[in-house]
């Protein structure tokens, strides 16, 4: 089992590199999942996923029967044309389906029924900031339970790249906070004894919250949290376990994807941020490098053509210099340094991804 997380700024081809790496591994015989947690969802174009198709369903011991597929689950990418030995699946993170599956899997049947029908649960799914990031690590845990051998994660651009690890860590700490645990575990007891009104008014915290939100909404929130508490605590345990896997170089690595003119800056930034969080950097991929142009022009070639060729050669030479500088700067700091040439066409299907997959070694 191995997890590779691809990080980078916007527009550097991060999704294409992640999908190509997954394709290469699947062609080698592994069961692979490439999962995008980037709301932009470029993966749909890169792999040619038809959004109108009903996703194929992977049956598991804790999931519904394959006869009733649900939105948000994986879609298998056919590899017959490439002679693939393994399996390649693609998934776009579906926050609602991921959380619904967790509730159905880890809650008692009656508890799950109450949670899924509760109005606060629907507000939480639709309105709470950070749900995309919180559900990303849960979705990884589900993928591991589904039996994937290799998981490739396409993250959001750099300004949001680490939120999918920072927010779950914060949530796990919050759920463990004594006051939060006390409220979740004792509210229903107060309700049953008829002391809820007295209890809330005796605490300045409750009084202030009631003034801001109204007593009815506060009651609904506390009632929901008292039912949801054990699910939240279970999520926190799984998040800690997944984050521990991501910090273990034997099971995970982060891949920095960049372009020539950003390589030094991006490499330094991501190396520093990951060192702070104790995540292993496995590779730096410098994408869209213009290869040298091996062409000789006739002396009487049109001036416009001569200018275009000269311009291309100048850019290509600059790319090569920047690549060499990055390779020198990060040698010894990052285990693998990979150069990927610019392709003549957009990455919009398996054929283009296959060309990239033949180049990269991660």
C-alpha positions as CSV (number, residue, x, y, z in Angstrom):
1,X,0.0,0.0,0.0
2,X,1.3,3.4,-0.9
3,X,-0.1,7.0,-1.1
4,X,1.3,9.7,-3.3
5,X,0.1,13.3,-2.8
6,X,0.7,15.8,-5.6
7,X,1.0,19.5,-4.6
8,X,1.7,22.6,-6.6
9,X,0.6,26.0,-7.6
10,X,-2.3,26.5,-10.1
11,X,-1.7,25.8,-13.8
12,X,1.4,23.7,-13.5
13,X,-0.2,20.4,-14.7
14,X,-0.4,18.8,-11.3
15,X,-3.6,16.9,-12.1
16,X,-2.1,15.5,-15.4
17,X,1.1,14.4,-13.7
18,X,-0.9,12.7,-10.9
19,X,-3.1,10.9,-13.4
20,X,-0.2,9.8,-15.5
21,X,1.7,8.4,-12.4
22,X,-1.5,6.5,-11.5
23,X,-1.8,5.2,-15.1
24,X,1.8,4.0,-15.2
25,X,1.4,2.1,-11.9
26,X,-1.9,0.6,-13.0
27,X,-0.3,-0.6,-16.3
28,X,2.3,-2.3,-14.2
29,X,-0.4,-4.5,-12.5
30,X,-1.5,-2.6,-9.4
31,X,-5.0,-1.6,-8.3
32,X,-4.9,2.2,-8.3
33,X,-7.1,5.1,-7.4
34,X,-6.5,8.7,-8.5
35,X,-8.6,11.0,-6.4
36,X,-8.9,14.7,-6.8
37,X,-9.8,16.8,-3.8
38,X,-9.4,20.0,-5.9
39,X,-12.8,21.6,-6.4
40,X,-11.7,22.6,-9.9
41,X,-11.9,18.9,-10.9
42,X,-9.5,19.0,-13.9
43,X,-9.2,15.2,-13.5
44,X,-12.5,14.8,-15.4
45,X,-10.9,16.2,-18.5
46,X,-7.5,14.6,-18.1
47,X,-9.0,11.1,-18.0
48,X,-11.9,11.7,-20.3
49,X,-14.4,10.9,-17.6
50,X,-18.0,11.2,-18.8
51,X,-19.9,13.1,-16.0
52,X,-23.2,11.8,-17.3
53,X,-22.2,8.1,-16.6
54,X,-23.3,6.4,-13.5
55,X,-20.1,5.6,-11.6
56,X,-19.2,1.9,-11.2
57,X,-19.5,0.7,-7.6
58,X,-16.8,-1.1,-5.7
59,X,-18.6,-3.5,-3.2
60,X,-17.1,-3.6,0.3
61,X,-18.2,-5.3,3.5
62,X,-19.6,-2.0,4.8
63,X,-21.2,-0.6,1.6
64,X,-24.5,-1.1,-0.2
65,X,-24.9,-3.8,-2.8
66,X,-23.4,-3.3,-6.3
67,X,-26.9,-3.3,-7.7
68,X,-27.5,0.2,-6.3
69,X,-24.6,2.4,-7.3
70,X,-24.4,5.8,-5.6
71,X,-23.0,9.1,-6.8
72,X,-19.4,10.0,-5.9
73,X,-18.0,6.5,-6.0
74,X,-15.2,5.4,-8.3
75,X,-15.3,5.1,-12.0
76,X,-13.1,2.5,-13.6
77,X,-10.9,3.7,-16.6
78,X,-10.6,1.0,-19.3
79,X,-7.0,0.1,-20.0
80,X,-7.5,-2.6,-22.6
81,X,-6.2,-0.5,-25.5
82,X,-2.9,0.0,-23.5
83,X,-2.5,-3.7,-22.5
84,X,-2.9,-2.8,-18.8
85,X,-2.3,-5.6,-16.2
86,X,-3.9,-3.7,-13.3
87,X,-6.8,-1.5,-12.6
88,X,-7.2,2.3,-12.8
89,X,-10.1,4.0,-11.0
90,X,-10.8,7.7,-10.8
91,X,-12.8,9.6,-8.3
92,X,-13.9,13.2,-7.6
93,X,-14.3,13.9,-3.9
94,X,-18.0,13.9,-3.1
95,X,-18.3,15.5,0.4
96,X,-21.9,14.4,1.0
97,X,-21.4,10.8,-0.1
98,X,-18.2,10.4,1.9
99,X,-19.8,11.6,5.1
100,X,-23.0,9.7,4.5
101,X,-21.0,6.5,4.0
102,X,-19.1,7.1,7.3
103,X,-22.3,7.6,9.2
104,X,-23.8,4.4,7.8
105,X,-20.6,2.5,8.4
106,X,-19.7,3.5,11.9
107,X,-23.0,4.5,13.6
108,X,-25.6,2.2,15.1
109,X,-28.6,1.8,12.7
110,X,-30.9,3.9,14.8
111,X,-28.2,6.5,15.4
112,X,-27.5,6.8,11.7
113,X,-31.2,7.2,11.0
114,X,-31.4,10.2,13.4
115,X,-28.2,11.8,12.2
116,X,-29.0,11.5,8.4
117,X,-32.5,13.0,9.0
118,X,-31.4,15.8,11.3
119,X,-31.7,19.4,9.9
120,X,-28.3,20.4,11.4
121,X,-26.7,17.5,9.5
122,X,-27.9,19.0,6.2
123,X,-26.7,22.5,7.2
124,X,-23.3,20.9,8.1
125,X,-23.0,19.3,4.7
126,X,-24.1,22.3,2.6
127,X,-22.8,25.3,4.5
128,X,-19.9,24.4,6.9
129,X,-16.6,25.8,5.6
130,X,-13.8,23.2,5.5
131,X,-15.9,20.1,4.8
132,X,-14.0,19.5,1.6
133,X,-10.8,19.3,3.5
134,X,-12.2,17.3,6.4
135,X,-13.6,14.7,4.1
136,X,-10.4,14.3,2.1
137,X,-8.6,12.2,4.7
138,X,-11.8,10.3,5.4
139,X,-12.1,9.5,1.7
140,X,-8.5,8.2,1.8
141,X,-9.3,5.9,4.7
142,X,-12.3,4.6,2.7
143,X,-10.1,4.0,-0.3
144,X,-7.7,1.9,1.8
145,X,-10.7,-0.1,3.1
146,X,-11.8,-0.7,-0.5
147,X,-8.5,-2.5,-1.2
148,X,-6.6,-0.1,-3.3
149,X,-2.9,-0.8,-3.4
150,X,-1.8,2.6,-4.7
151,X,-3.6,5.9,-4.1
152,X,-2.7,9.1,-6.0
153,X,-4.1,12.4,-4.5
154,X,-4.5,15.5,-6.6
155,X,-4.7,18.5,-4.2
156,X,-5.9,22.1,-4.5
157,X,-3.5,24.8,-5.6
158,X,-0.8,25.9,-3.1
159,X,-2.7,28.5,-1.1
160,X,-5.1,25.6,-0.1
161,X,-2.7,22.7,-0.5
162,X,-2.2,21.9,3.1
163,X,-5.7,22.6,4.4
164,X,-6.6,18.9,3.8
165,X,-4.1,17.9,6.5
166,X,-4.3,21.0,8.7
167,X,-8.0,21.1,9.2
168,X,-8.5,17.4,10.1
169,X,-5.7,17.7,12.7
170,X,-7.3,20.8,14.2
171,X,-10.7,19.0,14.2
172,X,-9.2,16.0,16.0
173,X,-7.8,18.2,18.7
174,X,-11.1,20.1,19.0
175,X,-13.1,16.9,19.5
176,X,-10.7,15.9,22.2
177,X,-11.1,19.2,24.0
178,X,-12.6,18.5,27.5
179,X,-15.4,21.0,27.3
180,X,-16.5,19.8,23.9
181,X,-16.5,16.2,25.1
182,X,-18.4,17.2,28.3
183,X,-21.2,19.0,26.3
184,X,-21.5,16.1,23.8
185,X,-21.7,13.4,26.5
186,X,-24.0,15.2,29.1
187,X,-26.5,17.2,27.0
188,X,-28.9,14.3,26.6
189,X,-28.7,13.5,30.3
190,X,-29.6,17.1,31.1
191,X,-32.5,16.8,28.7
192,X,-33.8,13.6,30.2
193,X,-33.7,15.1,33.7
194,X,-35.4,18.3,32.7
195,X,-32.4,20.4,33.7
196,X,-31.4,21.6,30.3
197,X,-32.9,25.0,30.7
198,X,-31.4,25.5,34.1
199,X,-28.1,24.1,33.0
200,X,-27.8,26.3,30.0
201,X,-28.7,29.5,31.9
202,X,-26.2,28.6,34.6
203,X,-23.4,28.7,32.0
204,X,-22.5,32.1,30.6
205,X,-21.4,30.3,27.4
206,X,-24.9,29.0,26.7
207,X,-26.4,32.3,27.5
208,X,-24.2,34.2,25.0
209,X,-24.8,31.6,22.3
210,X,-28.5,31.7,22.8
211,X,-28.5,35.4,22.4
212,X,-26.7,35.2,19.1
213,X,-28.4,32.2,17.5
214,X,-31.7,31.8,19.4
215,X,-32.7,29.1,21.9
216,X,-34.3,26.8,19.3
217,X,-31.3,26.7,17.1
218,X,-29.0,26.2,20.0
219,X,-31.1,23.3,21.3
220,X,-31.0,21.7,17.8
221,X,-27.2,22.1,17.6
222,X,-26.6,20.6,21.0
223,X,-29.1,17.8,20.4
224,X,-27.4,17.0,17.1
225,X,-23.9,17.1,18.6
226,X,-24.9,14.7,21.4
227,X,-26.0,12.2,18.8
228,X,-23.2,12.9,16.4
229,X,-20.4,13.0,19.0
230,X,-19.3,9.3,18.8
231,X,-19.2,9.6,14.9
232,X,-17.1,12.8,15.3
233,X,-14.7,11.1,17.7
234,X,-14.4,8.1,15.4
235,X,-13.6,10.4,12.5
236,X,-10.9,12.0,14.7
237,X,-9.3,8.6,15.4
238,X,-9.3,7.7,11.7
239,X,-7.9,11.1,10.7
240,X,-5.0,10.7,13.1
241,X,-4.3,7.3,11.7
242,X,-4.4,8.5,8.1
243,X,-2.2,11.5,8.9
244,X,0.3,9.1,10.6
245,X,0.4,7.1,7.3
246,X,1.1,10.3,5.4
247,X,4.0,11.1,7.6
248,X,5.6,7.7,7.2
249,X,8.0,7.6,4.2
250,X,7.4,3.8,3.9
251,X,3.8,4.4,3.0
252,X,3.5,7.9,1.6
253,X,5.4,10.6,-0.2
254,X,4.6,14.2,-1.4
255,X,5.4,15.1,-5.0
256,X,6.0,18.8,-5.8
257,X,4.8,19.6,-9.4
258,X,6.0,22.9,-10.9
259,X,7.2,24.5,-14.1
260,X,10.7,25.8,-15.0
261,X,10.3,29.4,-14.0
262,X,8.7,28.5,-10.7
263,X,10.8,25.5,-9.9
264,X,13.2,27.0,-7.3
265,X,10.6,29.1,-5.6
266,X,8.0,26.3,-5.4
267,X,10.5,23.7,-4.3
268,X,11.7,25.9,-1.5
269,X,8.2,26.8,-0.4
270,X,6.8,23.3,-0.4
271,X,9.9,21.7,1.2
272,X,9.7,24.2,4.0
273,X,6.0,23.8,4.6
274,X,6.2,20.0,4.6
275,X,9.2,20.0,6.9
276,X,7.1,22.0,9.4
277,X,4.4,19.3,9.2
278,X,6.9,16.4,9.1
279,X,5.7,15.1,5.8
280,X,8.1,13.3,3.4
281,X,9.0,14.9,0.1
282,X,9.5,12.1,-2.5
283,X,10.0,14.0,-5.8
284,X,10.1,17.3,-7.6
285,X,8.6,17.2,-11.1
286,X,9.4,20.1,-13.4
287,X,6.7,20.0,-15.9
288,X,6.3,21.6,-19.3
289,X,10.0,21.9,-20.1
290,X,10.5,23.0,-23.7
291,X,12.9,20.5,-25.4
292,X,15.7,21.6,-27.6
293,X,14.7,22.3,-31.2
294,X,16.7,20.3,-33.7
295,X,16.1,22.1,-36.9
296,X,18.2,23.9,-39.5
297,X,16.7,26.8,-41.4
298,X,17.6,27.6,-45.0
299,X,19.3,31.0,-45.3
300,X,16.4,32.3,-47.3
301,X,13.8,31.3,-44.8
302,X,11.1,33.9,-44.1
303,X,12.1,36.4,-41.4
304,X,9.0,35.6,-39.4
305,X,10.0,31.9,-39.3
306,X,13.5,32.8,-38.3
307,X,12.3,35.0,-35.4
308,X,9.9,32.3,-34.2
309,X,12.6,29.6,-34.2
310,X,15.0,32.0,-32.4
311,X,12.4,32.8,-29.8
312,X,11.6,29.1,-29.2
313,X,15.3,28.4,-28.8
314,X,15.8,31.2,-26.3
315,X,12.9,29.9,-24.2
316,X,14.1,26.3,-24.4
317,X,17.6,27.2,-23.4
318,X,16.2,29.2,-20.4
319,X,14.1,26.2,-19.4
320,X,17.2,24.0,-19.5
321,X,19.2,26.4,-17.4
322,X,16.4,26.6,-14.8
323,X,16.1,22.8,-14.7
324,X,19.8,22.5,-14.1
325,X,19.7,25.1,-11.3
326,X,16.8,23.3,-9.7
327,X,18.5,19.9,-10.0
328,X,21.6,21.4,-8.4
329,X,19.7,23.1,-5.6
330,X,17.6,20.2,-4.6
331,X,20.1,17.4,-5.1
332,X,20.3,15.6,-1.7
333,X,17.2,17.3,-0.4
334,X,14.6,15.6,-2.7
335,X,15.2,11.9,-3.6
336,X,13.8,12.2,-7.2
337,X,14.1,15.0,-9.7
338,X,12.0,14.5,-12.8
339,X,11.8,16.6,-16.0
340,X,8.6,16.3,-18.2
341,X,8.6,18.0,-21.6
342,X,5.9,20.2,-22.9
343,X,3.5,18.3,-25.2
344,X,2.2,19.7,-28.4
345,X,-1.4,19.2,-27.4
346,X,-3.6,19.6,-24.3
347,X,-3.8,16.6,-21.9
348,X,-7.4,15.4,-22.6
349,X,-7.4,11.6,-22.6
350,X,-5.5,8.4,-22.0
351,X,-3.3,8.7,-25.0
352,X,-1.7,11.9,-23.8
353,X,-1.4,10.7,-20.3
354,X,0.3,7.5,-21.5
355,X,3.0,9.6,-23.2
356,X,3.7,11.4,-19.9
357,X,3.5,8.1,-18.0
358,X,6.4,6.7,-20.1
359,X,8.6,9.6,-19.0
360,X,8.0,9.9,-15.3
361,X,9.5,7.6,-12.7
362,X,8.1,8.2,-9.2
